[in-house]
């Protein structure tokens, strides 16, 4: 909205000067006084620019320097609406966004004149159609979640709403998604911000996500509260529980909702006091090893009376994944599903270094988790979900081939609710009211209309996934195999996923682990996370570093970037609480 105001201001200013100059030639002296006032105002601005010390550009180029800041301010709109092509734009390009908007409105999302992608580019992937297509299924394909230890299994859609908390999203956005999920009979995952009245309003099926802050089921000290959890977990709308261990866009970090954003509603939903920062630690206080994680899973399953219990993480060390599988084998406790979150996944806010350089992309993460579950003999019991930049029917089919059983989507569901990819989620100034707590801005969301859009988008996208599988000659997702997805590996050839990657056989890790897996499998330990075994080779340094104070020992205040008038040095021991481990 502010950028529109800036553009209008520039237009009015230019028009004002032109009109004033024209009138000055045909009117009386009063018009000249207007020019004098404008000249005096510009002079005052110029004097202020020359004497201030904050901006080097303005100090050297008074008045003219403001043009740089004005054009920099409106650059995203100029780029998006006048420069970028249909296949440009990130994280989602124009074609993808247009498809989501069209499907949400229930209008034609077809496109003429062929693809704009470079199909001969290295890395391009495509699905194989059949010479004998079959008729698409008349009903949505669904997947049963529930191991042999689950007494209340659930039939889930191939596409569902991924974790987004109330507090990050507005109340009206949560309500809209809940309405769409209730209409379409697919899952609305709550996010770690607690199970709120907005998630319960329309009766949609819910997966309640439990993060390291245990919001909605916590003690005043921030530990897990079994009694509070059991009460909410046994609500009829809650169909499953997800233990969030890490998030794709910022693995290894927790989160902070500043005290200023903790409203009375958020305080009630998260069970945190007002006037204080709402902090999610980087790790869970209730467990620190795979074996302890399994004990926590067993506790939640007992409290939830046998509902599906899953874990969600962005893949880091593959020994971690193996260690979790070993813990399941040794303890006899199984998770019912694992949600693999890709590094390309979204978030309300994260450091650029984490978004760009930390965590495993979804394709590699899915392949790893699927392979380790197969190799350890657990795949038949455990379902896998894929989360991270799923937007259309081909995305769903592709992820199913790579090892997933079903998918979650967050940002595409936001777009169906009205998101325009303004990337202002962390500022509380979302222009369309999706990711803000501003009552004025979220008025833009009409819950009934946007709920219908979420329903339409889901229905048409899942239908398209079913149509693609029918074009591949398949009647069910169970018939998909790794030969049906190919990737161009160089200018002369393509290879299928079946030949491109090493696929483990059922139980292979237990009996005769292949050389490329053996070392990590032997290192994996149910009592440790991470690469805990010392290595005598490949170390980046051979000299001891000076001891650094651990973040959990520091007393420095939380970093909170502000547009201060004067820049001051940060404390030498500055840290962020979202980077600290649990209590």
C-alpha positions in Angstrom: 0.0 0.0 0.0 2.8 2.4 0.9 4.5 1.8 -2.4 1.3 2.8 -4.3 1.2 6.0 -2.2 4.8 6.7 -3.2 4.1 6.2 -6.9 1.0 8.4 -6.7 3.0 11.1 -4.8 5.7 11.1 -7.5 3.0 11.4 -10.2 1.2 14.2 -8.4 4.4 16.1 -7.7 5.5 16.0 -11.3 2.1 16.9 -12.6 1.9 19.8 -10.0 5.2 21.3 -11.2 4.1 21.1 -14.9 0.6 22.6 -14.2 2.0 25.3 -12.0 4.5 26.3 -14.7 1.7 26.4 -17.3 -0.6 28.5 -15.1 2.2 30.8 -14.2 2.3 32.0 -17.8 -1.4 32.8 -18.0 -2.4 33.7 -14.4 -1.6 36.3 -11.8 1.3 36.5 -9.3 -0.4 34.1 -6.8 0.8 31.2 -9.0 4.4 32.4 -8.6 4.0 32.1 -4.8 3.3 28.5 -5.2 6.6 28.0 -7.0 8.4 30.0 -4.2 6.9 27.8 -1.5 7.9 24.6 -3.4 11.4 26.0 -4.0 11.7 26.9 -0.3 10.6 23.4 0.7 13.2 21.8 -1.6 15.9 24.1 -0.2 15.0 23.1 3.4 15.2 19.4 2.4 18.6 20.0 0.7 20.0 21.8 3.8 18.8 18.9 6.0 20.4 16.3 3.6 23.8 18.1 3.5 24.0 18.3 7.3 22.7 14.8 8.3 25.2 12.0 8.9 23.1 8.9 8.5 22.9 8.6 4.6 26.0 9.0 2.5 24.0 9.4 -0.7 22.0 12.3 0.6 25.0 14.0 2.1 26.8 14.0 -1.3 23.7 14.4 -3.5 21.0 16.4 -1.6 17.5 16.2 -2.9 18.4 14.1 -5.9 19.5 11.3 -3.6 15.9 10.8 -2.5 15.0 9.5 -6.0 17.3 6.5 -5.3 15.4 5.6 -2.1 12.0 6.1 -3.7 12.8 3.9 -6.7 14.4 1.3 -4.4 11.2 1.3 -2.3 9.0 0.6 -5.3 11.5 -1.7 -7.0 9.6 -5.0 -6.2 6.4 -3.8 -7.8 8.3 -2.5 -10.9 10.1 -5.8 -11.2 7.0 -8.0 -10.7 4.5 -6.1 -12.8 6.7 -4.7 -15.6 9.9 -6.7 -16.0 9.7 -10.3 -14.9 8.6 -13.0 -17.4 6.1 -15.7 -16.7 8.8 -18.1 -15.7 10.6 -15.6 -13.6 9.9 -14.6 -10.0 10.8 -16.4 -6.8 10.0 -18.3 -4.7 7.0 -18.9 -7.1 7.0 -17.7 -10.7 4.2 -15.8 -12.4 2.8 -18.9 -14.1 2.5 -20.8 -10.9 0.9 -17.9 -9.0 -1.6 -17.3 -11.9 -2.5 -21.0 -11.9 -3.2 -21.0 -8.2 -5.3 -17.8 -8.4 -7.3 -19.2 -11.3 -8.0 -22.5 -9.7 -8.9 -20.8 -6.4 -11.5 -18.7 -8.3 -12.8 -21.8 -10.2 -11.9 -20.4 -13.6 -10.0 -21.7 -16.5 -6.3 -22.3 -15.6 -5.2 -23.6 -19.0 -2.5 -21.9 -21.0 -2.0 -21.6 -24.8 0.9 -21.9 -27.2 3.0 -24.4 -25.3 5.6 -24.5 -22.5 7.9 -21.6 -21.8 10.4 -23.8 -19.9 13.7 -24.8 -21.4 13.0 -28.6 -21.6 16.5 -29.4 -22.9 18.1 -27.7 -19.9 20.2 -29.9 -17.6 18.2 -30.7 -14.5 14.8 -30.6 -16.3 12.5 -33.3 -15.1 9.4 -34.8 -16.7 6.8 -37.6 -16.1 6.3 -40.5 -18.5 2.8 -40.8 -20.0 1.3 -44.1 -21.2 0.2 -45.0 -24.7 -2.9 -46.5 -23.1 -4.2 -43.9 -20.6 -7.0 -44.9 -18.3 -10.0 -43.0 -17.0 -9.2 -40.9 -14.0 -10.7 -41.9 -10.6 -14.0 -40.2 -9.8 -13.1 -39.8 -6.1 -10.0 -38.4 -4.5 -7.2 -40.8 -3.8 -6.6 -41.1 0.0 -3.8 -42.7 2.1 -4.2 -44.5 5.4 -2.0 -43.3 8.2 -1.5 -45.5 11.2 1.1 -48.1 12.1 0.2 -51.4 13.9 0.5 -49.4 17.1 -2.2 -46.9 16.1 -5.7 -47.6 17.1 -7.3 -44.6 15.4 -5.9 -44.6 11.8 -6.8 -41.8 9.5 -7.5 -41.6 5.7 -5.7 -38.5 4.5 -5.8 -36.5 1.2 -2.9 -36.4 -1.2 -2.7 -32.6 -0.6 -3.2 -30.8 2.7 -2.6 -27.5 4.5 0.8 -27.4 6.0 1.8 -25.9 9.3 1.1 -22.2 9.7 0.4 -20.8 13.2 -2.2 -18.3 14.3 0.0 -15.4 15.2 2.0 -15.7 12.0 -1.3 -15.9 10.0 -4.3 -13.7 10.8 -7.4 -15.0 12.4 -9.3 -14.6 9.1 -6.7 -16.4 7.1 -6.8 -19.4 9.5 -10.6 -19.4 9.5 -10.6 -19.3 5.6 -8.2 -22.3 5.4 -10.2 -24.1 8.0 -13.4 -23.6 6.1 -11.9 -24.8 2.8 -10.4 -27.9 4.5 -13.8 -28.7 6.1 -15.5 -28.4 2.7 -12.9 -30.5 0.9 -12.3 -33.1 3.6 -8.5 -32.6 3.8 -6.2 -31.9 6.8 -5.5 -28.4 8.2 -2.3 -28.6 10.2 -2.2 -26.1 13.0 1.4 -24.9 13.1 3.3 -24.8 16.4 1.4 -21.7 17.7 -1.3 -23.8 19.4 -4.7 -25.2 18.8 -7.0 -22.2 18.6 -10.7 -21.5 18.4 -10.1 -20.5 14.8 -8.8 -23.9 13.9 -11.9 -25.4 15.4 -14.5 -23.0 14.0 -15.6 -24.9 10.9 -14.9 -28.5 12.1 -12.1 -29.3 9.6 -9.9 -32.4 10.3 -6.8 -31.2 12.2 -3.2 -32.3 12.7 -2.0 -30.6 15.9 1.6 -29.6 15.6 3.6 -29.6 18.9 6.8 -27.6 18.7 9.7 -27.0 21.2 7.7 -24.3 22.9 4.7 -26.7 23.6 2.3 -23.9 23.0 -1.2 -24.8 24.1 0.1 -27.7 26.2 2.8 -26.2 28.4 3.6 -25.4 32.0 4.5 -21.9 33.1 8.1 -23.0 32.9 7.8 -24.0 29.2 7.7 -27.8 29.7 5.2 -30.2 28.3 1.9 -30.4 30.2 0.3 -33.9 29.7 -3.1 -33.0 31.2 -3.5 -30.0 28.9 -2.3 -32.0 25.9 -4.7 -34.9 26.6 -7.7 -32.6 26.8 -7.1 -31.0 23.4 -5.7 -34.1 21.6 -8.9 -36.0 22.2 -11.1 -33.4 20.6 -12.9 -35.0 17.7 -11.5 -32.6 15.1 -7.9 -33.6 16.0 -7.0 -36.6 13.8 -3.3 -36.7 14.4 -0.3 -35.1 16.2 2.9 -33.9 14.7 6.1 -33.4 16.7 8.0 -30.6 15.0 11.8 -31.1 15.3 12.9 -28.6 12.7 11.7 -26.5 9.9 13.0 -26.5 6.3 13.6 -22.7 6.0 15.5 -22.5 9.3 16.6 -25.9 10.6 18.3 -25.7 13.9 16.5 -22.5 14.9 13.4 -21.9 17.0 11.4 -18.8 16.8 10.5 -15.5 18.6 7.2 -13.7 18.5 8.2 -10.3 20.0 6.2 -9.1 23.1 4.7 -6.3 21.1 2.9 -8.9 18.8 1.7 -11.1 21.6 -2.0 -10.1 21.7 -4.5 -11.3 24.3 -5.8 -13.9 21.8 -2.3 -15.2 21.1 -1.5 -15.2 24.8 -4.5 -17.3 25.5 -3.9 -19.8 22.7 -0.2 -20.3 23.4 -0.5 -20.1 27.2 2.2 -17.5 27.4 2.2 -14.2 29.4 1.6 -10.9 27.7 4.4 -8.3 27.7 7.1 -11.0 27.2 8.7 -12.4 24.1 7.1 -15.7 23.0 10.2 -18.0 22.4 10.4 -21.4 20.8 13.8 -23.0 21.7 16.0 -24.5 19.1 15.5 -28.0 20.5 12.9 -29.9 22.7 13.3 -29.9 26.4 11.5 -33.2 26.7 14.1 -35.3 24.7 17.7 -35.0 23.5 18.3 -38.5 22.0 16.4 -40.7 19.5 15.5 -43.1 22.3 14.0 -40.3 24.4 12.1 -39.1 21.3 10.5 -42.5 21.0 9.5 -42.4 24.7 7.9 -39.0 24.0 6.1 -40.5 21.0 4.7 -43.3 23.1 3.6 -40.9 25.8 1.7 -38.8 23.2 0.1 -41.8 21.6 -1.1 -43.0 25.0 -2.5 -39.5 25.9 -4.2 -39.2 22.5 -5.8 -42.6 22.8 -4.1 -44.2 19.8 -4.3 -41.4 17.3 -1.5 -41.1 14.7 1.7 -39.6 16.0 4.3 -38.3 13.6 7.5 -36.3 13.5 8.5 -33.5 11.2 12.0 -32.4 10.3 14.3 -31.0 7.6 16.9 -33.7 6.9 20.4 -32.8 8.2 22.8 -35.6 9.0 21.7 -38.9 7.5 23.0 -40.6 10.7 20.2 -38.8 12.5 17.6 -40.4 10.3 19.3 -43.8 10.8 19.5 -43.2 14.6 15.8 -42.6 14.7 15.1 -45.8 12.9 17.5 -47.7 15.2 15.6 -46.2 18.2 12.3 -47.4 16.8 13.8 -50.9 16.3 15.4 -51.1 19.8 12.5 -49.6 21.7 9.7 -51.2 19.7 7.9 -47.8 19.5 6.9 -46.6 16.0 6.0 -43.2 14.6 3.0 -43.4 12.3 4.3 -40.8 9.8 7.3 -38.7 9.1 6.9 -35.3 7.4 10.0 -34.3 5.4 10.3 -30.5 5.2 12.5 -29.3 2.3 15.1 -26.5 2.6 13.1 -24.7 -0.1 10.1 -24.5 2.3 8.7 -21.2 3.5 8.6 -19.4 6.8 7.3 -16.1 8.3 10.9 -15.0 8.9 14.4 -16.5 9.0 18.0 -15.3 8.5 19.0 -15.3 4.9 22.0 -17.6 5.6 19.6 -20.3 6.9 17.1 -19.9 4.0 19.8 -20.2 1.4 22.5 -22.4 2.8 21.3 -24.7 5.7 19.2 -27.8 5.4 18.6 -30.5 2.8 16.4 -29.8 -0.3 13.1 -31.8 -0.4 14.1 -34.2 -3.2 17.3 -35.4 -1.5 15.5 -35.5 1.9 12.7 -37.6 0.6 15.0 -40.1 -1.1 17.0 -40.4 2.1 14.1 -41.0 4.5 12.4 -43.4 2.2 15.6 -45.4 1.6 16.5 -45.6 5.3 13.0 -46.7 6.3 13.0 -49.4 3.5 16.5 -50.5 4.4 15.7 -50.8 8.1 12.5 -52.7 7.4 10.1 -50.0 8.7 8.6 -48.6 5.5 5.5 -50.7 5.5 4.5 -49.3 8.9 5.4 -45.6 8.4 3.9 -43.1 5.9 6.0 -40.2 4.6 4.7 -36.7 3.9 6.5 -34.2 1.7 6.4 -30.4 2.5 8.1 -27.7 0.6 7.0 -25.7 -2.5 4.2 -28.1 -3.5 1.8 -26.1 -5.8 0.4 -28.2 -8.6 -0.7 -31.7 -9.6 2.7 -32.6 -11.1 4.4 -31.6 -7.9 2.2 -34.1 -6.0 2.9 -36.9 -8.5 6.7 -36.1 -8.5 6.9 -36.2 -4.7 5.0 -39.5 -4.6 7.5 -41.1 -7.0 10.4 -39.7 -4.9 9.2 -41.5 -1.8 6.2 -39.6 -0.3 2.8 -41.0 0.4 1.0 -37.6 0.6 1.9 -33.9 0.6 1.5 -30.6 2.6 1.4 -27.1 1.1 1.6 -23.8 2.9 2.4 -20.9 0.6 0.1 -22.1 -2.2 -2.7 -22.3 0.3 -1.8 -18.7 1.3 -2.1 -17.6 -2.3 -5.5 -19.3 -2.6 -6.4 -17.2 0.5 -5.3 -14.0 -1.3 -1.5 -13.8 -0.7 0.3 -11.8 -3.5 3.9 -12.9 -2.6 4.7 -9.4 -1.2 7.2 -11.1 1.2 6.1 -8.8 4.1 5.1 -11.7 6.4 7.6 -10.7 9.1 6.6 -7.0 9.2 3.0 -7.3 10.3 2.1 -5.2 7.2 0.9 -7.9 4.8 -1.1 -5.8 2.2 -3.8 -8.5 1.8 -4.3 -9.4 5.5 -3.0 -13.0 5.3 0.1 -12.7 7.5 -0.7 -9.9 9.9 -2.4 -9.2 13.2 -3.6 -5.8 12.1 -7.4 -5.7 12.4 -7.5 -3.1 9.6 -5.5 -5.1 7.1 -7.2 -8.5 7.8 -10.6 -7.0 7.0 -9.6 -7.6 3.4 -10.2 -11.3 3.8 -13.8 -12.4 3.4 -13.8 -15.7 5.2 -16.7 -17.3 3.2 -15.2 -16.2 -0.2 -11.6 -17.2 0.6 -12.8 -20.5 2.2 -14.4 -21.3 -1.1 -11.2 -20.4 -2.9 -9.1 -22.7 -0.7 -11.6 -25.5 -1.4 -11.5 -24.9 -5.1 -7.8 -24.8 -5.3 -7.4 -28.0 -3.4 -10.1 -29.8 -5.4 -8.8 -28.8 -8.8 -5.2 -29.5 -8.0 -5.8 -33.0 -6.5 -8.1 -33.7 -9.5 -5.2 -32.7 -11.8 -2.8 -35.0 -10.0 -5.3 -37.8 -10.5 -5.6 -36.9 -14.2 -1.8 -37.0 -14.6 -1.7 -40.5 -13.1 -4.5 -41.6 -15.4 -2.5 -40.3 -18.3 0.4 -42.4 -17.1 -1.9 -45.4 -17.3 -2.4 -45.7 -13.5 -5.5 -46.2 -11.5 -3.9 -45.6 -8.1 -0.8 -43.8 -6.6 0.4 -47.3 -5.5 1.2 -48.1 -9.1 3.8 -45.2 -9.4 7.4 -46.3 -9.7 10.8 -44.6 -10.0 11.1 -45.4 -13.8 8.2 -42.9 -14.5 10.2 -39.8 -13.6 13.2 -38.8 -15.7 15.8 -36.1 -15.3 18.1 -34.6 -18.0 21.6 -35.2 -16.8 23.5 -33.6 -19.8 22.7 -32.3 -23.3 22.8 -35.8 -24.8 20.8 -38.0 -22.3 18.2 -38.4 -19.6 18.0 -40.9 -16.8 15.1 -42.3 -14.8 15.1 -42.0 -11.0 15.3 -45.8 -10.9 18.8 -45.7 -12.4 19.9 -42.3 -11.1 19.8 -43.2 -7.4 20.7 -46.2 -5.3 17.5 -47.7 -3.9 17.8 -49.9 -0.9 16.0 -53.3 -0.6 13.7 -54.1 2.3 15.8 -54.8 5.4 19.1 -54.4 3.5 20.7 -52.2 6.2 19.9 -54.8 8.9 21.7 -57.6 7.1 24.3 -56.5 4.7 24.5 -52.7 4.4 26.0 -51.5 1.0 29.5 -49.8 1.3 28.1 -46.4 0.6 25.7 -46.7 3.6 27.6 -49.0 6.0 29.8 -46.4 7.8 26.9 -44.1 8.6 24.6 -47.0 9.6 27.3 -48.3 12.0 27.8 -44.9 13.4 24.1 -44.2 14.0 23.2 -44.7 17.6 19.8 -44.6 19.3 21.4 -42.7 22.2 22.9 -39.8 20.1 21.8 -37.3 17.5 24.3 -35.9 15.0 27.8 -36.9 13.7 29.0 -37.8 17.2 31.9 -40.2 16.3 35.3 -38.4 16.0 37.0 -38.7 12.6 40.7 -38.7 11.9 40.4 -37.3 8.4 38.7 -34.5 6.6 38.9 -32.1 9.5 38.7 -28.4 8.4 41.3 -27.3 11.0 44.0 -28.9 13.1 44.6 -26.2 15.7 42.5 -25.7 18.8 40.2 -22.7 18.8 39.9 -20.3 21.7 37.0 -21.2 23.9 33.8 -19.3 23.0 31.0 -18.7 25.5 28.0 -20.7 24.7 24.9 -18.9 23.5 22.9 -20.3 26.4 25.3 -18.7 28.9 25.1 -15.2 27.5 23.1 -12.3 29.0 22.9 -10.1 25.9 19.4 -8.9 24.8 17.6 -10.4 21.8 18.6 -8.9 18.4 15.7 -6.9 17.1 16.4 -5.0 13.9 14.9 -1.5 14.1 15.0 1.5 11.8 16.8 3.6 14.5 17.9 7.1 13.8 21.4 6.4 15.2 23.4 3.2 14.7 25.1 1.9 17.8 27.5 -1.1 18.2 25.8 -4.3 19.3 26.9 -6.0 22.6 29.9 -8.3 22.1 28.0 -11.3 23.4 24.8 -10.7 21.5 22.7 -13.8 20.8 19.2 -14.8 19.8 17.0 -17.0 22.1 15.6 -18.9 19.1 19.1 -20.4 18.7 19.2 -21.8 22.3 18.4 -25.4 23.2 15.4 -26.3 25.2 15.4 -26.0 29.0 
